[in-house]
Amino acid sequence: MAEREEGDEELPRDAKIVKSLLKSMGVREYEPRVVHQFLELWYRYVGDVLTDALVYSEHAGKPAIDCEDIKLAIQTKVNFSFSQPPPREVLLELARNRNKVPLPKSIAGLGIPLPPEQDTLISPNYQLAMPKKQISRTVEETEEDEEATNPNPPQESTDMQQQTPQRVSFPLQAKRPR
């Protein structure tokens, strides 16, 4: 008769299967949470495969999921989830080509050495919204003339709300004196 570990009687069938898989793979010591993590992964994977198979079955106009839908769903998962890395020779050739290009010369100075400004990502990258200043002496004079002829003068609070903000940007780094 097969030997039973402590607590195996209370485990669900799926947990017993995971434990036997771990044992067959030569894994003798593991935390109890490992079984639960494998079960969660297993249920999520099966659920995803069945959901995809249902979509394929509905697309084909079938009343129910069949074996071909399951195979297609599994094959699609394998194709999109697991990909083989390129051969070692290809990676070595790419590394050789990339390493032929020298690194940019660094800016000598205090602090952390940085590459030239055109090679950095520290250009102005934010904007402040500032209201436009349109009040001038001639504008004030024209308003006074309009008030004399217009019985209903415009209110200043609505004029200030209707002005469009002006965008201004500032560089992030200060120029150092040389």
C-alpha positions in Angstrom: 0.0 0.0 0.0 1.2 3.5 -0.8 2.7 5.4 2.2 0.7 8.4 3.3 2.1 11.6 4.8 0.5 13.4 7.8 -2.6 15.4 6.8 -3.0 13.8 3.4 -6.4 12.4 4.3 -7.9 15.9 4.7 -6.5 17.3 1.4 -8.7 17.6 -1.7 -8.0 15.3 -4.6 -6.3 18.1 -6.6 -3.9 18.9 -3.8 -3.0 15.2 -3.5 -2.2 15.2 -7.2 0.0 18.3 -6.9 1.9 16.7 -4.0 2.4 13.5 -6.0 3.7 15.5 -9.0 6.2 17.3 -6.7 7.3 14.0 -5.3 7.6 12.4 -8.8 9.8 15.4 -9.8 12.2 14.7 -6.9 11.0 17.6 -4.8 11.2 16.3 -1.2 11.0 19.5 0.9 8.7 22.5 0.3 6.5 24.8 2.2 2.8 23.8 2.4 1.9 27.1 0.6 3.5 25.7 -2.6 0.7 23.2 -3.1 -1.9 26.0 -2.8 0.1 28.2 -5.2 0.3 25.4 -7.8 -3.5 24.8 -7.3 -4.2 28.5 -7.9 -2.0 28.5 -11.0 -3.6 25.3 -12.3 -7.2 26.6 -11.8 -6.4 29.9 -13.4 -4.8 28.2 -16.4 -7.6 25.7 -16.9 -10.2 28.6 -16.6 -8.3 30.6 -19.2 -8.1 27.7 -21.6 -11.8 26.9 -21.2 -12.8 30.5 -21.7 -10.7 30.7 -24.9 -12.2 27.4 -26.1 -15.7 28.7 -25.5 -14.8 31.8 -27.7 -13.5 29.5 -30.4 -16.5 27.3 -30.2 -19.0 30.2 -30.4 -17.0 31.7 -33.4 -17.3 28.4 -35.2 -21.0 28.3 -34.5 -20.9 25.1 -32.5 -23.4 24.5 -29.7 -20.8 23.2 -27.3 -17.0 23.0 -26.7 -15.3 20.1 -28.4 -11.8 18.6 -28.3 -10.6 20.7 -31.2 -11.5 23.9 -29.4 -9.6 22.8 -26.4 -6.5 21.9 -28.5 -6.6 25.2 -30.3 -6.9 27.1 -27.0 -4.0 25.3 -25.5 -1.9 25.7 -28.6 -2.7 29.5 -28.7 -1.7 29.8 -25.0 1.6 27.9 -25.7 2.4 30.1 -28.7 1.8 33.4 -26.8 3.0 32.4 -23.4 6.2 30.5 -24.1 8.7 31.6 -26.7 12.1 30.3 -27.3 15.0 32.8 -27.1 17.1 33.3 -30.2 20.0 31.0 -30.7 23.2 31.9 -28.9 25.1 32.7 -32.1 22.5 35.4 -33.0 22.7 36.9 -29.6 26.5 37.0 -29.8 26.4 38.7 -33.2 24.0 41.3 -31.9 26.2 41.9 -28.9 29.3 42.3 -31.1 27.5 44.8 -33.3 26.2 46.8 -30.4 29.5 46.9 -28.6 31.3 48.3 -31.7 29.6 51.6 -31.0 31.6 53.5 -28.3 29.8 55.0 -25.3 29.3 58.7 -25.4 31.9 60.9 -23.7 30.9 62.0 -20.2 30.7 65.6 -19.0 33.6 66.3 -16.7 32.5 68.2 -13.6 31.3 68.0 -10.0 28.9 65.3 -9.0 27.8 62.3 -11.0 29.4 62.1 -14.5 26.7 62.5 -17.2 26.8 62.0 -20.9 26.4 65.1 -23.2 23.1 66.9 -23.0 21.9 65.7 -26.4 22.2 62.1 -25.1 20.3 62.7 -21.8 16.6 62.6 -21.0 16.7 65.6 -18.7 15.3 68.2 -21.1 12.4 70.5 -20.1 9.5 68.1 -19.5 6.9 70.1 -17.7 4.7 73.2 -18.3 3.2 75.8 -16.1 -0.1 77.5 -16.9 0.2 81.3 -16.4 -2.5 83.9 -17.2 -1.7 86.3 -20.0 -1.1 89.9 -19.0 -3.1 92.0 -21.4 -3.5 95.1 -19.3 -1.7 98.1 -20.8 -2.2 101.9 -20.7 -4.0 102.1 -24.0 -6.4 99.3 -23.1 -7.3 101.1 -19.9 -7.9 104.3 -21.7 -10.2 102.5 -24.3 -12.2 100.9 -21.4 -12.8 104.3 -19.8 -14.1 105.7 -23.2 -16.4 102.6 -23.6 -17.7 103.1 -20.0 -18.7 106.6 -20.9 -20.7 105.5 -24.0 -21.9 102.0 -22.8 -24.6 102.1 -20.0 -23.8 98.5 -19.0 -20.0 98.2 -18.5 -18.5 94.7 -18.6 -17.5 93.2 -15.2 -13.8 92.6 -14.6 -14.3 89.2 -12.9 -15.8 87.6 -16.1 -13.0 89.1 -18.2 -10.3 87.5 -16.0 -12.1 84.1 -16.2 -12.2 84.2 -20.0 -8.4 84.7 -20.5 -6.6 81.7 -21.8 -3.5 80.5 -19.9 -0.1 80.9 -21.4 2.2 77.8 -21.4 5.7 78.3 -20.1 8.5 75.7 -19.7 11.7 75.8 -17.8 14.8 73.6 -18.1 15.4 71.2 -15.2 19.1 71.8 -14.9 20.9 75.0 -14.1 23.8 76.1 -16.2 27.1 75.9 -14.4 29.6 78.8 -14.5 32.9 77.7 -16.1 
